[in-house]
Amino acid sequence: MAKDKIAYVCSNCGQESAKWMGRCPNCGEWNTFKQIRIPANTQDGTQSWDSKSNHTSFYDGLPTGIGKPVKLRDISASDEPRIDMHDTELNRVLGGGMVPGSIILLGGEPGIGKSTLTLQTILHMHKHPILYVSGEESTHQIKLRADRLASNMEIPDKETIGSNISILCETSIEKILEYVKSNRPGLIIIDSIQTMSTEKIGSSPGSISQVRECASTFFRLAKTSGIPIILIGHINKEGTLAGPKILEHIVDTVIQFEGDTHYMYRILRSTKNRFGSTSELGIYEMEQDGLKPVSNPSELLLSENHDGLSGVAISAAIEGVRPFLVETQALVSSAAYGTPQRSATGFDQRRLNMLLAVLEKRVGFKLMQKDVFLNIAGGLRVTDLAIDLSVIAAVLSSNLDIAIETGWCMAGEVGLSGEVRPVSRINQRIEEAEKLGFTHIIIPKYNLKGLPEKKYKIAITPVRKVEEALKALFG
């Protein structure tokens, strides 16, 4: 009888090795190689549901090209019809809906609302037979949550809610596949991938070997059957998806569900998407009866009143195709200890250090002996470079203890020489600020060339350097 093989996989990047190494040669991380056991009798994944079984093969009736090569000229280039998730925010992040045969990984911290988002989404999908596989909760717990979510749904016939959803509390991959063969659902939910296990691997559920093999099995199932699958995954203490990095390589789409448990707001962000953009953003508000999509995030992210408060600046940012105004808060104080502190929440701290160096070198404000704290209001994490100008304005406002006048907002990237660089889609930023009642907006001077001839009600102040922007704000 052949013996099982031993291999080592880097938990950070998925690099394989025949022996253990202290440092991964691919990603450079230390102590990331974990041992996995490969059974000698491991079969090709397609044989686990082949024609030898009593059930119909998944290859029957599939489009041309599944399981055999096909000429490139014979492949249809038309877009596949997407499945409507009946959720505007989720559809936006996915790129217009779910593609048949795709596999999606939804990750997030414990208690952030992954299961709630998934369950309330499928409760609106009445036309598709759905299989919800739970390895963490009982059928009674799922039923209680579903009743709470369905109580406030705007559906004429509430008695039909959930009639197309089958709940399976199972962790064995083999038993799940048997059910899929006999019932053929239109959508599969796995909650969660870390609780699944297969008889081929002798290790416990949640190990690298089990997660890797289970994810590969679900991937083959989705691609050969055309059934879309949503995998729910946990987040480790470093803030990344638990399990081997190959888990993210296998799936078509990776969605992160972010947010502070102390805030009511949740951010749905796509970090990988083979069928759409990775810059889209979905915003939800956590309420007692579920997650409510936020159609106008600008009103949500701006505080009601900050008149006379220093260290607050408003920036016109864009994530994906959506413009919104975000409140930047800064606090500058004398360093209580020998080494000044630099802290940023919702913003890249290395970029904050760069902007502070520009403020000191190009503008002349000395901040070397002062603590600087930066926060993006609402628990949002912003990656748009157009927020640079508001960061500098908020820091200087707190340092001088002078409040920025109400009605001012800004958008502009700051370069190392102190110049204000142009930003993309300036028209949408101006229109969003005008819609929310702002009276003045500071933009890069170069962006004036792309503005239409129509007159805006909001006053536009073009600037070339940081000094000009600060002069317009503080005189």
C-alpha positions as CSV (number, residue, x, y, z in Angstrom):
1,M,0.0,0.0,0.0
2,A,1.4,3.4,-1.0
3,K,2.2,5.8,1.8
4,D,0.9,9.3,2.1
5,K,3.1,12.1,0.8
6,I,4.2,15.1,3.0
7,A,4.5,18.6,1.5
8,Y,4.9,22.1,2.8
9,V,2.8,25.1,1.8
10,C,3.4,28.8,2.6
11,S,0.3,30.1,4.3
12,N,1.0,33.6,3.0
13,C,1.4,33.1,-0.8
14,G,0.7,29.4,-1.4
15,Q,4.2,28.4,-2.5
16,E,4.8,24.7,-2.3
17,S,8.0,22.9,-1.2
18,A,9.1,19.3,-0.7
19,K,10.9,20.3,2.6
20,W,10.4,22.8,5.3
21,M,12.1,26.2,4.9
22,G,12.4,29.0,7.4
23,R,11.9,31.8,4.8
24,C,9.6,31.6,1.8
25,P,11.6,32.1,-1.5
26,N,8.5,33.6,-3.2
27,C,7.1,36.2,-0.8
28,G,10.1,36.5,1.7
29,E,8.0,35.9,4.8
30,W,9.5,33.9,7.7
31,N,8.0,30.8,9.4
32,T,5.0,30.5,7.1
33,F,5.5,27.0,5.8
34,K,2.9,24.5,7.1
35,Q,2.9,20.8,6.7
36,I,0.2,19.1,4.7
37,R,-0.5,15.5,4.0
38,I,-1.3,14.3,0.5
39,P,-3.0,10.9,0.4
40,A,-1.6,8.4,-2.0
41,N,-5.0,7.4,-3.2
42,T,-6.2,10.9,-4.1
43,Q,-8.3,10.7,-7.2
44,D,-8.9,13.3,-9.8
45,G,-11.6,15.6,-8.5
46,T,-13.8,15.0,-11.5
47,Q,-14.2,11.3,-10.6
48,S,-16.0,12.1,-7.4
49,W,-19.2,12.7,-9.4
50,D,-18.6,10.9,-12.6
51,S,-20.9,8.7,-14.6
52,K,-20.0,5.6,-12.5
53,S,-22.5,6.9,-9.8
54,N,-26.2,6.3,-10.0
55,H,-26.8,10.0,-10.5
56,T,-26.7,12.0,-13.7
57,S,-23.2,13.2,-14.6
58,F,-22.5,16.9,-14.2
59,Y,-21.0,16.9,-17.7
60,D,-24.4,16.1,-19.3
61,G,-25.9,19.0,-21.0
62,L,-23.0,21.4,-20.3
63,P,-21.9,24.1,-22.8
64,T,-19.3,23.2,-25.4
65,G,-15.8,23.5,-24.0
66,I,-16.4,22.0,-20.5
67,G,-14.1,19.1,-20.1
68,K,-12.6,19.1,-23.6
69,P,-10.7,21.6,-25.8
70,V,-12.6,23.8,-28.3
71,K,-11.4,26.1,-31.0
72,L,-11.1,29.8,-30.1
73,R,-13.1,30.9,-33.1
74,D,-16.0,28.6,-32.0
75,I,-16.3,30.2,-28.6
76,S,-19.2,32.7,-28.2
77,A,-18.0,36.1,-27.0
78,S,-21.4,37.3,-25.8
79,D,-21.6,38.2,-22.1
80,E,-23.2,35.6,-19.9
81,P,-26.5,36.6,-18.2
82,R,-25.9,37.5,-14.6
83,I,-28.0,36.5,-11.7
84,D,-29.7,39.4,-10.0
85,M,-29.0,39.3,-6.2
86,H,-31.8,41.8,-5.5
87,D,-29.3,44.0,-3.6
88,T,-28.1,47.2,-5.3
89,E,-24.9,47.3,-3.3
90,L,-24.0,43.7,-3.7
91,N,-24.7,43.8,-7.5
92,R,-22.5,46.9,-7.8
93,V,-19.5,45.2,-6.0
94,L,-20.0,42.0,-8.1
95,G,-20.0,44.0,-11.3
96,G,-23.7,43.7,-12.1
97,G,-24.7,40.5,-10.5
98,M,-23.4,36.9,-10.1
99,V,-22.0,35.1,-13.1
100,P,-23.3,31.4,-13.5
101,G,-20.6,28.9,-12.6
102,S,-18.5,31.5,-10.6
103,I,-17.2,31.0,-7.1
104,I,-17.2,33.9,-4.7
105,L,-15.3,34.1,-1.4
106,L,-16.9,36.4,1.2
107,G,-14.5,37.2,4.1
108,G,-14.9,39.2,7.3
109,E,-14.3,39.3,11.0
110,P,-16.5,37.3,13.4
111,G,-19.8,39.0,14.1
112,I,-19.4,41.5,11.2
113,G,-22.6,40.2,9.5
114,K,-21.4,37.8,6.8
115,S,-24.1,35.2,7.4
116,T,-26.8,38.0,7.9
117,L,-25.9,39.6,4.5
118,T,-25.9,36.2,2.7
119,L,-29.2,35.0,4.3
120,Q,-31.1,38.3,3.7
121,T,-29.9,38.3,0.1
122,I,-31.1,34.8,-0.7
123,L,-34.5,35.5,1.0
124,H,-35.2,37.9,-1.9
125,M,-34.2,35.4,-4.6
126,H,-37.5,33.5,-5.2
127,K,-36.8,32.2,-8.7
128,H,-33.7,30.1,-7.9
129,P,-33.6,26.8,-5.9
130,I,-30.9,27.6,-3.2
131,L,-28.9,25.2,-1.0
132,Y,-27.6,26.8,2.2
133,V,-25.0,24.6,3.8
134,S,-24.2,25.5,7.4
135,G,-21.3,24.0,9.4
136,E,-21.6,26.4,12.3
137,E,-25.3,26.8,13.1
138,S,-28.3,24.6,13.5
139,T,-31.4,24.7,11.4
140,H,-33.3,26.3,14.4
141,Q,-30.8,29.2,14.6
142,I,-31.0,29.9,10.9
143,K,-34.8,29.8,11.0
144,L,-34.9,32.4,13.9
145,R,-32.6,34.7,11.9
146,A,-34.5,34.3,8.7
147,D,-37.8,35.1,10.5
148,R,-36.3,38.3,12.0
149,L,-35.0,39.4,8.6
150,A,-38.2,38.6,6.7
151,S,-40.4,40.4,9.2
152,N,-39.7,43.8,7.6
153,M,-39.3,42.8,4.0
154,E,-41.5,44.5,1.5
155,I,-42.9,41.4,-0.1
156,P,-46.6,40.9,-0.9
157,D,-46.8,37.2,-0.1
158,K,-44.6,36.6,2.9
159,E,-45.7,33.0,3.2
160,T,-43.7,32.1,0.2
161,I,-40.4,33.5,1.7
162,G,-37.9,30.7,2.0
163,S,-39.9,28.1,0.1
164,N,-37.1,27.7,-2.4
165,I,-34.3,27.5,0.2
166,S,-33.0,24.2,1.5
167,I,-30.9,24.2,4.7
168,L,-28.3,21.5,5.1
169,C,-26.3,21.3,8.4
170,E,-23.4,19.2,7.2
171,T,-19.6,19.5,7.2
172,S,-18.7,16.5,5.0
173,I,-17.9,17.3,1.4
174,E,-18.9,13.9,0.2
175,K,-22.4,14.1,1.7
176,I,-22.9,17.7,0.3
177,L,-21.9,16.5,-3.2
178,E,-24.5,13.6,-3.0
179,Y,-27.2,16.1,-2.2
180,V,-26.2,18.4,-5.0
181,K,-26.2,15.5,-7.5
182,S,-29.8,14.5,-6.6
183,N,-31.3,18.0,-6.2
184,R,-29.3,20.2,-8.6
185,P,-29.7,23.6,-6.8
186,G,-29.3,26.9,-8.7
187,L,-27.0,28.5,-6.0
188,I,-24.9,27.0,-3.2
189,I,-23.9,28.8,0.0
190,I,-21.1,27.3,2.2
191,D,-21.0,28.7,5.7
192,S,-18.1,28.4,6.3
193,I,-15.3,26.9,4.3
194,Q,-13.2,26.5,7.4
195,T,-15.7,24.0,8.9
196,M,-15.8,21.7,5.8
197,S,-13.8,18.5,5.6
198,T,-13.2,15.6,3.2
199,E,-12.5,12.0,3.9
200,K,-9.4,12.2,1.6
201,I,-7.5,14.2,4.1
202,G,-6.9,12.9,7.6
203,S,-6.3,16.3,9.3
204,S,-8.9,18.2,11.3
205,P,-11.3,20.7,9.7
206,G,-9.9,24.2,9.3
207,S,-6.3,23.0,8.6
208,I,-4.5,24.1,5.5
209,S,-4.9,20.7,3.9
210,Q,-8.6,20.5,4.4
211,V,-9.3,24.1,3.4
212,R,-7.2,23.7,0.2
213,E,-8.8,20.4,-0.8
214,C,-12.4,21.5,0.0
215,A,-12.0,24.8,-1.9
216,S,-10.6,22.9,-4.9
217,T,-13.5,20.5,-4.9
218,F,-16.1,23.3,-4.8
219,F,-14.2,25.1,-7.6
220,R,-14.4,22.0,-9.8
221,L,-18.1,21.6,-8.9
222,A,-18.9,25.2,-9.9
223,K,-17.0,25.1,-13.2
224,T,-18.3,21.7,-14.4
225,S,-21.9,22.1,-13.3
226,G,-22.4,25.9,-13.9
227,I,-23.8,26.3,-10.3
228,P,-22.5,29.5,-8.7
229,I,-21.1,29.0,-5.2
230,I,-20.6,31.5,-2.3
231,L,-17.9,30.5,0.2
232,I,-17.9,32.3,3.6
233,G,-14.5,32.6,5.1
234,H,-13.0,33.7,8.4
235,I,-10.4,36.4,9.1
236,N,-7.3,35.7,11.1
237,K,-5.7,38.1,13.7
238,E,-3.6,39.7,11.0
239,G,-6.8,40.8,9.1
240,T,-6.3,38.4,6.2
241,L,-8.4,35.5,5.1
242,A,-7.7,32.4,7.1
243,G,-6.2,29.4,5.3
244,P,-3.7,29.1,2.5
245,K,-3.2,31.9,0.0
246,I,-4.2,29.5,-2.7
247,L,-7.8,29.9,-1.4
248,E,-7.9,33.4,-2.9
249,H,-6.2,32.3,-6.1
250,I,-8.8,29.6,-6.8
251,V,-11.9,31.7,-6.5
252,D,-13.2,34.1,-9.1
253,T,-14.1,36.9,-6.7
254,V,-12.9,37.9,-3.3
255,I,-15.1,40.2,-1.2
256,Q,-14.1,41.7,2.1
257,F,-16.9,42.7,4.6
258,E,-15.3,45.4,6.7
259,G,-16.3,47.7,9.5
260,D,-15.9,48.4,13.2
261,T,-18.3,46.5,15.4
262,H,-18.7,49.8,17.4
263,Y,-20.1,51.5,14.3
264,M,-23.4,50.8,12.6
265,Y,-21.9,50.9,9.1
266,R,-20.4,48.1,7.1
267,I,-18.2,48.3,4.0
268,L,-18.4,45.7,1.2
269,R,-15.2,45.9,-0.9
270,S,-14.0,43.7,-3.8
271,T,-10.3,42.8,-3.7
272,K,-10.4,40.5,-6.7
273,N,-13.0,40.2,-9.4
274,R,-12.6,38.3,-12.7
275,F,-15.9,39.6,-14.0
276,G,-15.8,43.3,-12.9
277,S,-14.0,46.1,-11.3
278,T,-12.1,45.8,-8.0
279,S,-12.6,49.5,-7.1
280,E,-16.3,49.3,-6.3
281,L,-17.6,49.9,-2.8
282,G,-20.9,48.9,-1.1
283,I,-22.1,50.5,2.1
284,Y,-24.6,49.1,4.5
285,E,-26.1,50.2,7.8
286,M,-26.5,47.5,10.5
287,E,-29.9,47.6,12.1
288,Q,-31.9,45.3,14.3
289,D,-33.7,43.8,11.4
290,G,-30.7,43.3,9.1
291,L,-28.4,45.2,6.9
292,K,-29.8,48.2,5.0
293,P,-28.1,49.4,1.8
294,V,-27.0,53.1,1.9
295,S,-27.9,54.9,-1.3
296,N,-26.3,58.2,-0.3
297,P,-23.1,57.6,1.7
298,S,-22.2,61.3,1.7
299,E,-24.9,62.1,4.2
300,L,-23.9,59.2,6.3
301,L,-20.2,60.0,6.4
302,L,-20.6,63.7,7.3
303,S,-21.3,64.7,10.9
304,E,-24.3,66.9,11.5
305,N,-22.5,69.9,12.8
306,H,-18.8,70.8,13.1
307,D,-19.0,74.6,13.2
308,G,-16.1,76.1,15.1
309,L,-14.3,72.8,15.5
310,S,-10.7,72.8,14.3
311,G,-9.0,69.8,12.7
312,V,-12.0,68.9,10.4
313,A,-11.9,69.0,6.6
314,I,-14.3,67.7,4.0
315,S,-12.9,65.9,0.9
316,A,-14.7,64.8,-2.3
317,A,-13.6,61.2,-2.8
318,I,-14.5,58.5,-5.4
319,E,-14.6,54.8,-4.9
320,G,-15.4,52.8,-8.0
321,V,-18.0,54.8,-9.9
322,R,-19.5,56.4,-6.8
323,P,-18.6,59.9,-5.6
324,F,-19.1,60.8,-1.9
325,L,-17.9,63.4,0.6
326,V,-15.9,62.1,3.5
327,E,-14.9,63.9,6.7
328,T,-11.2,64.0,7.6
329,Q,-10.4,64.6,11.3
330,A,-6.9,65.4,12.6
331,L,-5.5,66.2,16.1
332,V,-2.1,67.8,16.6
333,S,-0.7,68.1,20.1
334,S,2.7,68.5,21.8
335,A,4.5,65.2,22.2
336,A,4.2,64.0,25.7
337,Y,7.1,61.6,25.3
338,G,10.4,61.8,23.6
339,T,9.3,60.3,20.3
340,P,6.3,61.9,18.5
341,Q,3.4,59.6,17.6
342,R,1.9,59.2,14.2
343,S,-1.4,57.4,14.0
344,A,-3.9,57.0,11.1
345,T,-7.3,55.3,11.1
346,G,-8.8,54.6,7.7
347,F,-5.8,56.1,5.9
348,D,-2.4,54.9,4.9
349,Q,0.0,55.9,7.6
350,R,3.1,55.9,5.3
351,R,1.3,58.4,3.1
352,L,0.5,60.5,6.2
353,N,4.1,60.6,7.0
354,M,4.9,61.8,3.5
355,L,2.3,64.5,3.6
356,L,3.6,65.7,7.0
357,A,7.1,66.0,5.5
358,V,5.7,68.0,2.6
359,L,3.9,70.3,5.0
360,E,7.1,70.9,6.9
361,K,9.5,71.2,4.0
362,R,7.4,73.1,1.4
363,V,5.1,75.1,3.6
364,G,7.3,75.7,6.6
365,F,5.2,74.4,9.5
366,K,7.3,72.5,12.1
367,L,5.6,69.3,13.3
368,M,8.7,67.2,14.3
369,Q,8.0,67.6,18.0
370,K,4.2,67.1,17.9
371,D,1.9,64.1,17.9
372,V,-0.4,63.8,14.8
373,F,-3.5,61.6,14.8
374,L,-5.7,61.2,11.8
375,N,-9.1,59.6,11.5
376,I,-11.6,59.1,8.6
377,A,-15.0,59.5,10.1
378,G,-17.6,56.7,10.0
379,G,-15.0,53.9,10.1
380,L,-14.4,54.1,6.4
381,R,-11.0,53.2,4.8
382,V,-10.3,55.5,1.8
383,T,-7.7,54.8,-0.9
384,D,-8.5,57.7,-3.2
385,L,-5.4,60.0,-3.5
386,A,-7.7,63.0,-3.9
387,I,-8.1,63.1,-0.1
388,D,-4.5,64.3,0.3
389,L,-5.4,68.0,0.3
390,S,-8.0,67.5,3.0
391,V,-5.5,65.6,5.2
392,I,-3.1,68.5,5.0
393,A,-5.8,71.1,5.7
394,A,-7.2,69.1,8.7
395,V,-3.7,68.8,10.2
396,L,-2.9,72.5,9.8
397,S,-6.3,73.4,11.1
398,S,-5.7,71.5,14.3
399,N,-2.1,72.8,14.6
400,L,-3.3,76.4,14.4
401,D,-6.5,75.7,16.2
402,I,-8.5,77.5,13.5
403,A,-11.6,76.0,12.1
404,I,-12.3,75.7,8.4
405,E,-15.3,77.7,7.4
406,T,-18.5,75.8,6.8
407,G,-19.3,75.1,3.2
408,W,-15.8,74.4,2.0
409,C,-14.6,71.1,0.6
410,M,-11.6,70.0,-1.5
411,A,-10.1,67.4,-3.8
412,G,-6.5,67.1,-4.9
413,E,-3.5,64.9,-4.8
414,V,-0.4,66.4,-3.2
415,G,3.1,65.7,-4.7
416,L,6.5,65.7,-3.0
417,S,7.3,69.1,-4.3
418,G,4.2,70.6,-2.8
419,E,2.2,70.8,-6.1
420,V,-1.5,69.9,-6.2
421,R,-1.8,67.3,-8.9
422,P,-5.0,66.7,-11.0
423,V,-7.5,64.1,-10.0
424,S,-9.9,62.0,-12.2
425,R,-13.6,62.6,-12.7
426,I,-13.7,66.1,-11.3
427,N,-17.2,66.8,-12.7
428,Q,-18.7,64.1,-10.4
429,R,-16.9,65.4,-7.4
430,I,-18.1,69.0,-8.0
431,E,-21.7,67.9,-8.6
432,E,-21.8,65.8,-5.4
433,A,-20.5,68.7,-3.3
434,E,-23.0,71.0,-5.0
435,K,-25.9,68.6,-4.4
436,L,-25.1,68.5,-0.6
437,G,-25.2,72.3,-0.3
438,F,-21.5,73.1,-0.2
439,T,-20.6,76.7,-1.4
440,H,-16.9,76.4,-2.2
441,I,-14.6,73.7,-3.5
442,I,-10.8,73.7,-4.0
443,I,-9.6,71.7,-7.0
444,P,-6.3,71.4,-8.9
445,K,-5.8,74.1,-11.5
446,Y,-5.0,71.6,-14.2
447,N,-8.6,70.1,-13.9
448,L,-10.1,73.4,-15.1
449,K,-9.3,72.2,-18.7
450,G,-11.7,69.3,-18.5
451,L,-14.6,71.2,-16.9
452,P,-17.7,71.9,-19.1
453,E,-18.7,75.4,-19.9
454,K,-21.9,75.2,-17.8
455,K,-21.9,77.3,-14.7
456,Y,-21.9,75.6,-11.3
457,K,-23.7,77.2,-8.3
458,I,-20.7,76.2,-6.2
459,A,-17.7,78.5,-6.2
460,I,-14.6,76.8,-7.7
461,T,-11.1,77.7,-6.4
462,P,-8.3,76.3,-8.6
463,V,-4.8,76.0,-7.0
464,R,-1.4,74.9,-8.2
465,K,0.4,74.5,-4.8
466,V,-0.4,73.6,-1.3
467,E,0.3,77.1,-0.1
468,E,-2.4,78.5,-2.4
469,A,-5.0,76.1,-0.9
470,L,-4.0,76.9,2.6
471,K,-4.2,80.6,1.9
472,A,-7.7,80.2,0.5
473,L,-8.8,78.4,3.6
474,F,-7.0,80.3,6.4
475,G,-6.2,83.6,4.7
